[in-house]
């Protein structure tokens, strides 16, 4: 799998941000956008740049699983899925942060990065209401059910989980060997169910699958000035709707169920929810493999890891 770097220093992180910013600016100018005063809006898993004064935001992923780091083609495939799904929803008039209409709906590779271009939206400064957001996911699922394109199956739970656990075996400084052994045992039970469409169908023959957001849409509903907008479809995938409520907790699940039942739709399947919750917990453990690239993750993941250990 190749050696991962030691934990990046603040100077390393600043240099990475600077490279991503330069790549976004260069790509934007190559596409004919006016870029006079670029601003970094966010810098966690991606460097997000407003190409001011153009109303365009560029997302440049910088913290990636090992097999994705050098594989721009693999990154671009996932980004094409995201742009296709979000563009399709935007064309329907569904409330999403749309791809920028000023450039082609295509990922752009530059200087070792693969990036996507989005419309700038003005955000309201309000506290998120996650229960209301969970109810709004019912609308998203109804819209996505009609998406005509092909998407990979449960792509969050692919080979990268195993790859990350394998890496953590060489880094006891990041994960205690006893925790790693437990995660490995649990993943060995879960992977045959969530690792393929056939495995999932064998375990849950009566559960429908469809296009889903893939990355906790209740947490990715943006309070824009004109109304809430769904965002961050980087992990869009085919799977059970329960995936989008993984690790959200009983209050959020109940809010989704109430909204679904009011529409004559089935509530969440508790058995499927238990499986995706368990798989998402192992995904959190696997995320420790990214700590060398993003040191603040060590503290950020701690509450979820503590909850997993206590389960």
C-alpha positions as CSV (number, residue, x, y, z in Angstrom):
1,X,0.0,0.0,0.0
2,X,3.0,2.3,0.3
3,X,4.2,4.2,3.3
4,X,2.0,7.0,4.6
5,X,3.7,10.2,5.7
6,X,4.4,11.0,9.3
7,X,1.9,13.4,10.9
8,X,2.0,16.6,8.9
9,X,3.2,19.8,10.6
10,X,1.4,23.1,10.6
11,X,3.9,24.2,7.9
12,X,3.1,21.2,5.8
13,X,-0.6,21.8,6.1
14,X,-0.2,25.5,5.2
15,X,1.8,24.5,2.1
16,X,-0.8,22.0,1.0
17,X,-3.5,24.7,1.4
18,X,-1.5,27.1,-0.6
19,X,-0.9,24.5,-3.4
20,X,-4.7,23.8,-3.5
21,X,-5.5,27.5,-3.6
22,X,-3.1,28.1,-6.5
23,X,-4.5,25.1,-8.4
24,X,-8.1,26.4,-8.0
25,X,-7.2,29.9,-9.1
26,X,-5.2,28.6,-12.1
27,X,-8.0,26.2,-13.1
28,X,-10.6,29.0,-12.8
29,X,-8.6,31.4,-14.9
30,X,-8.0,28.7,-17.5
31,X,-11.8,28.3,-17.7
32,X,-12.2,32.0,-18.4
33,X,-13.4,33.1,-14.9
34,X,-12.3,36.4,-13.4
35,X,-10.3,35.7,-10.3
36,X,-8.9,38.8,-8.5
37,X,-9.5,38.1,-4.8
38,X,-9.7,34.4,-4.1
39,X,-10.7,33.4,-0.5
40,X,-10.3,30.1,1.3
41,X,-13.8,29.5,2.8
42,X,-13.1,26.1,4.4
43,X,-10.0,23.9,4.9
44,X,-10.6,20.5,6.4
45,X,-11.0,17.4,4.1
46,X,-11.1,19.8,1.1
47,X,-9.8,23.3,0.5
48,X,-12.9,25.3,-0.6
49,X,-12.1,28.5,-2.5
50,X,-14.3,31.3,-3.6
51,X,-12.9,32.6,-6.8
52,X,-14.0,36.2,-6.1
53,X,-15.3,38.3,-7.7
54,X,-16.8,35.4,-9.8
55,X,-19.8,33.7,-8.1
56,X,-18.0,30.4,-8.1
57,X,-16.7,28.1,-5.3
58,X,-14.1,25.4,-6.0
59,X,-13.8,22.3,-3.9
60,X,-10.3,20.8,-3.9
61,X,-10.1,17.5,-2.0
62,X,-6.8,17.3,-0.1
63,X,-7.3,14.6,2.5
64,X,-7.9,11.3,0.8
65,X,-7.7,7.5,1.5
66,X,-4.3,6.2,0.4
67,X,-5.5,4.5,-2.8
68,X,-7.2,7.8,-3.9
69,X,-4.3,10.1,-3.1
70,X,-2.4,9.6,-6.4
71,X,-5.3,8.3,-8.5
72,X,-6.8,11.4,-10.0
73,X,-8.8,9.2,-12.4
74,X,-10.5,7.5,-9.5
75,X,-11.2,10.8,-7.9
76,X,-12.6,12.2,-11.1
77,X,-15.0,9.2,-11.6
78,X,-16.5,9.9,-8.2
79,X,-16.7,13.6,-8.9
80,X,-18.5,13.0,-12.2
81,X,-21.1,11.0,-10.3
82,X,-21.6,13.8,-7.9
83,X,-21.8,16.5,-10.6
84,X,-24.2,14.3,-12.6
85,X,-26.5,13.7,-9.7
86,X,-26.5,17.2,-8.3
87,X,-26.8,18.7,-11.8
88,X,-29.8,16.5,-12.5
89,X,-31.4,17.5,-9.2
90,X,-30.7,21.2,-9.9
91,X,-32.3,20.9,-13.4
92,X,-35.4,19.5,-11.7
93,X,-35.6,22.6,-9.5
94,X,-34.7,20.5,-6.4
95,X,-33.0,22.6,-3.7
96,X,-29.3,21.8,-4.0
97,X,-26.2,23.9,-4.2
98,X,-25.8,23.5,-8.0
99,X,-22.7,23.0,-10.1
100,X,-21.5,26.4,-11.4
101,X,-23.3,27.2,-14.7
102,X,-20.3,29.3,-15.7
103,X,-18.1,26.2,-16.4
104,X,-18.6,22.7,-17.8
105,X,-20.0,20.1,-15.4
106,X,-16.8,18.2,-15.3
107,X,-14.0,17.7,-12.7
108,X,-10.8,19.6,-13.5
109,X,-7.4,18.1,-12.8
110,X,-4.5,20.4,-12.1
111,X,-1.2,20.2,-10.2
112,X,-2.0,16.8,-8.7
113,X,-5.5,17.8,-7.6
114,X,-9.0,17.0,-9.0
115,X,-11.5,19.7,-8.3
116,X,-15.2,20.6,-8.9
117,X,-16.8,24.0,-9.4
118,X,-20.1,25.1,-7.6
119,X,-22.3,28.1,-7.5
120,X,-21.7,30.6,-4.7
121,X,-24.6,30.8,-2.3
122,X,-25.1,33.2,0.6
123,X,-25.4,31.4,3.9
124,X,-27.7,32.4,6.9
125,X,-26.0,32.3,10.3
126,X,-28.5,30.0,12.1
127,X,-28.3,27.0,14.4
128,X,-29.0,23.8,12.5
129,X,-32.2,21.9,13.4
130,X,-31.1,18.4,12.7
131,X,-34.5,16.8,13.4
132,X,-36.1,19.1,10.8
133,X,-33.2,18.3,8.5
134,X,-33.8,14.5,8.9
135,X,-37.4,15.0,7.9
136,X,-36.2,16.9,4.8
137,X,-34.2,13.9,3.7
138,X,-37.5,12.1,2.8
139,X,-37.9,14.7,0.0
140,X,-34.3,14.1,-1.2
141,X,-34.9,10.3,-1.3
142,X,-38.1,10.7,-3.2
143,X,-36.3,12.9,-5.8
144,X,-33.3,10.6,-6.0
145,X,-35.4,7.5,-6.6
146,X,-36.0,8.7,-10.2
147,X,-32.3,9.3,-11.0
148,X,-31.7,7.6,-14.3
149,X,-27.9,7.1,-14.1
150,X,-25.8,4.3,-12.7
151,X,-24.0,4.6,-9.4
152,X,-21.7,2.2,-7.5
153,X,-23.2,0.2,-4.6
154,X,-22.5,1.4,-1.0
155,X,-19.2,2.9,-2.1
156,X,-18.5,4.2,1.4
157,X,-17.9,0.6,2.5
158,X,-15.6,-0.4,-0.3
159,X,-12.0,-1.8,-0.2
160,X,-10.7,1.5,1.4
161,X,-12.1,0.4,4.8
162,X,-10.0,-2.8,4.7
163,X,-7.0,-0.8,3.3
164,X,-7.2,1.7,6.1
165,X,-7.5,-1.0,8.8
166,X,-4.4,-2.7,7.2
167,X,-2.5,0.6,7.4
168,X,-3.6,1.1,11.1
169,X,-2.0,-2.3,11.9
170,X,1.4,-0.6,11.3
171,X,0.5,2.4,13.4
172,X,-0.3,1.5,17.0
173,X,0.3,5.2,17.8
174,X,-3.0,5.9,16.0
175,X,-5.1,3.0,17.1
176,X,-4.6,0.6,20.0
177,X,-4.1,-3.0,18.8
178,X,-7.0,-4.3,20.9
179,X,-9.3,-1.7,19.2
180,X,-7.9,-2.7,15.8
181,X,-8.6,-6.4,16.5
182,X,-12.2,-5.7,17.5
183,X,-12.7,-3.5,14.4
184,X,-11.3,-6.2,12.2
185,X,-13.6,-8.8,13.7
186,X,-16.7,-6.6,13.3
187,X,-15.7,-5.7,9.7
188,X,-15.2,-9.3,8.8
189,X,-18.9,-9.9,9.7
190,X,-20.2,-6.7,8.0
191,X,-18.2,-6.6,4.8
192,X,-20.0,-9.6,3.2
193,X,-23.3,-7.8,3.7
194,X,-22.3,-4.2,2.8
195,X,-19.5,-4.9,0.4
196,X,-21.6,-5.9,-2.6
197,X,-25.2,-5.6,-4.0
198,X,-25.4,-9.4,-4.0
199,X,-24.4,-9.7,-0.4
200,X,-26.8,-7.1,0.7
201,X,-29.6,-8.7,-1.3
202,X,-28.9,-12.0,0.3
203,X,-29.1,-10.6,3.8
204,X,-32.1,-8.3,3.0
205,X,-34.0,-9.7,0.1
206,X,-37.0,-7.5,0.6
207,X,-35.2,-4.2,1.1
208,X,-35.2,-1.8,-1.9
209,X,-32.1,0.1,-2.8
210,X,-31.9,3.4,-4.7
211,X,-29.6,6.4,-5.2
212,X,-28.8,8.0,-1.8
213,X,-26.7,10.9,-0.6
214,X,-24.1,8.7,1.1
215,X,-22.8,11.2,3.7
216,X,-25.3,12.2,6.4
217,X,-27.5,14.6,4.5
218,X,-29.0,16.0,7.7
219,X,-25.6,17.4,8.4
220,X,-25.1,18.6,4.9
221,X,-28.3,20.8,4.5
222,X,-27.0,24.3,4.1
223,X,-29.1,27.2,5.4
224,X,-28.9,29.4,2.3
225,X,-30.6,32.8,2.2
226,X,-33.3,31.6,-0.2
227,X,-34.0,28.4,1.7
228,X,-32.2,25.2,2.8
229,X,-30.0,23.5,0.1
230,X,-28.7,20.0,0.1
231,X,-25.0,19.8,-0.5
232,X,-21.8,17.7,-0.4
233,X,-22.8,14.7,-2.5
234,X,-19.2,13.5,-2.7
235,X,-20.2,10.0,-1.5
236,X,-23.4,9.6,-3.6
237,X,-24.1,6.0,-4.1
238,X,-26.7,3.3,-4.5
239,X,-27.9,1.7,-1.3
240,X,-30.8,1.5,1.3
241,X,-32.2,4.9,2.4
242,X,-31.1,3.9,6.0
243,X,-27.5,4.7,5.0
244,X,-28.3,8.4,5.0
245,X,-29.5,8.2,8.6
246,X,-26.5,6.2,9.9
247,X,-25.3,7.3,13.4
248,X,-27.9,10.1,13.5
249,X,-29.6,8.8,16.7
250,X,-33.2,8.0,17.7
251,X,-34.6,11.5,17.6
252,X,-33.5,12.0,14.0
253,X,-34.7,8.5,13.0
254,X,-38.1,9.3,14.5
255,X,-38.3,12.6,12.6
256,X,-37.5,10.8,9.3
257,X,-40.1,8.1,10.1
258,X,-42.8,10.7,10.8
259,X,-42.2,12.5,7.5
260,X,-42.0,9.3,5.6
261,X,-45.2,7.9,7.1
262,X,-47.0,11.2,6.4
263,X,-46.2,10.6,2.7
264,X,-47.3,7.0,2.8
265,X,-43.7,5.8,2.6
266,X,-42.3,3.0,4.8
267,X,-40.4,4.0,8.0
268,X,-36.7,3.1,8.4
269,X,-36.0,-0.7,8.6
270,X,-34.4,-1.2,12.1
271,X,-32.4,-4.2,11.0
272,X,-30.8,-2.4,8.1
273,X,-30.2,0.6,10.3
274,X,-28.4,-1.6,12.8
275,X,-26.1,-2.9,10.0
276,X,-25.3,0.6,8.5
277,X,-24.8,2.0,12.0
278,X,-22.3,-0.7,12.7
279,X,-20.5,-0.3,9.3
280,X,-20.4,3.4,9.8
281,X,-18.8,3.0,13.2
282,X,-16.0,0.9,11.6
283,X,-15.7,3.6,8.9
284,X,-15.0,6.0,11.7
285,X,-12.3,3.8,13.1
286,X,-10.8,3.5,9.6
287,X,-10.7,7.3,9.4
288,X,-7.9,7.3,11.9
289,X,-5.7,6.3,8.9
290,X,-6.2,9.9,7.7
291,X,-4.8,11.5,10.9
292,X,-1.3,11.8,9.5
293,X,-2.8,14.0,6.7
294,X,-5.3,15.8,9.0
295,X,-4.0,15.9,12.6
296,X,-7.1,17.6,14.0
297,X,-9.1,14.4,13.2
298,X,-7.6,12.7,16.2
299,X,-9.6,14.9,18.5
300,X,-12.6,15.1,16.1
301,X,-13.1,11.4,16.0
302,X,-12.7,10.8,19.7
303,X,-16.5,11.1,20.7
304,X,-17.5,8.6,18.0
305,X,-14.7,6.2,18.9
306,X,-15.6,6.4,22.5
307,X,-19.2,5.6,21.7
308,X,-18.1,2.6,19.6
309,X,-15.9,1.3,22.4
310,X,-18.7,1.6,24.8
311,X,-21.2,-0.2,22.6
